[in-house]
Amino acid sequence: MLDKNKNIPPTVLKYKGIFDIGALYKFMSHWLINEGFEFYETKYKHKPPKIEINWEANKRITSYVKYIMEIHFYFYGVNDVEVIKDGAKRKMQDARVVITFSGKVETDYPDIYGDKNWEKNKFFVKAKKFFENYIIRQDLDVKHIDSFYYYILRFYEDVKSFLGMETVGGLS
């Protein structure tokens, strides 16, 4: 399931239909902020009828472990439509979207000065390798990597629910 570099396999959501791209954007950004992530947009490319967006979200769990979630949006065939919803006209989009959720658990991330504590010399690099492979391996696998994987799946399920896709009985 997981590789040695603590990468989490990508989860892909594909959807075709009428939805509000702005509301989806707002929902997903609020979800990340409410869960304690700091995120920023690394790419925004809008060439009608295509939109491509990349996000990177970071969450510091401990002084040694940080979660990094990468989200890639690819909207294509985007057409504006007017829909009557709850008795009011709303501008929405008829489009296809592919959203890819991936992540990794980073250990010994840089401090505020950009230095990694365990990479100052060769001894510390070997000590870090020993520490991660023998002392805290199970803690990383069970407590961090697995839980972050299911965290990403919960986000995926919430986005599916927002889009109106069937998710009853998912990861609850």
N, C-alpha and C positions, 0 to 999 in steps of 0.2 A: 504494500500500500504506500509506504513512504520510502524515500531514498535516504542515503547517508547524509546528504546536505541539509536535512531538515526541511525539505520542500514538501508542500502539500499539493496533491494532484489537482488539476483544474476541474472545476464544475461549470458546465455550460448550460445556460438557459436560452432557449429559442422561443420566440413568440411572434405571432402575426395577428394583427387586429387593430382596432381603434383604441387608442389610449392617449393620455396627456403626457408628453415627454417632459414638460416642465414639472408636473406633479411627481412623476417617477424620479426625476433628478432630486427634487426636494425631499421626497420620502427617503431615498437612499442616503442622502447626506445627513438628514436628521437622525436616521438610524445609527449611522457611524458615530456621530457626535454624542448621542445619548448613551452609547456603549463605551465612551471614553477614548475613542480614536481621534488622532490628529490626522487630517487627510488633506491632500492637495492634488490639483489637476496637473498631470504631467504632459497631457496632450489634449488639444481641442481643435478638431479639423471639421469645418462645415463647408461642404461643396454639395449644394442641392442636387439630387435628392438623397445625399448621404451625409451622415454625421458620425464622427469617430471621436471617442473620448477615452482617456486613460486616467485612472485615479490610483494613488498609492496612499494607503492608510497605515499608520503606525500606532501601536499601543505598548507602552512600557509596562511589563508585568512585574518584574523585579529589577534590581540593579544589574542583573546579569542576562535576563531574558527579555526579548522584545518580539511582539508579533507584527508581521508586515503582511498586509492584505493588498493584493493588486486586483483592480477591477477594470476590465476592458469592455467598453460599449461600442457596438457597431450597429447603427441604425441605417437602413437602406429602404428605398422605395417610399420615402416620406412624402406624404401629401396632406395638406391641411384640409380638414372637413369641419362642418358645423353640425353639432349633435344637440338634440334636445334632451337634457338630462334633468330630472326633477322639475320639469316645467320651465326650465330656463335654457336659452341657447348658450352653448359652450363651444369654444374653438378647441378642437383636439386634432390628433394626427392619426392617419391610417398608415401604418408602417410595419416593417419587419425589424426585429431587434435580436441581436445575439449578444448576451452578456456573459463574460467569462470571469469567474471568481477563482483566484488562486492565492496562495500565501506561502509564507515560510516563517520559521521560528529562528530568529537571529540571537546568537549568544555572544557575549562580550562585545556589545555594540559600542560605538565611539561615545566618549563623554562630551561635555560641552566644548572641550578644546579640540575635539577631533581625534583624540588618542584612544587606542584600545589598550586596556590594562594588561592583557595577556599576550600582547604581541610586541613587547618592548625589546626582547632578546630571544635567542634560540631556546634557552632553558624554559622560559615562560611559554613558548609555543608548544614545546613537548609536554610541559606540565598541563597545559590546557587540553591537549589531546588525551592525555591520561585521565584527567579529571572528568571530561565529557564521556569517554568511552567506558570507564570502569566505576567511577564514583557516583555520578549523577545520571547515568544512561537511562535507567528506568524512570527516574523523575522526569527527564526530558521527554521520553517516549509517551508515558502515560499521562502525566500531569499537564504537559504543555502541548506536544504535537497532536496527540489524539483529541484533546479538548478543543484546540484551535480548529482542527478539521471539522468537528461537529459544530463549532461556533460559526464557521463559514457556511455550513449546510443549513443552519438555522436562518442565517441572513438570506440565503438562496430561497428557502421556503417562505420567508416573509415577503420577498420581492414577488414570488409566484402568486402569493395570496393577494398582494396589492394589484397585480395585473388581472386578477380574476381567474387564474388557472386553478385547477383542483388540487388542493393540498390537504384535504381533510384526512387526519390520521397519519400525518407525516412524522416529524421528529418530536412531537410534543411530549 
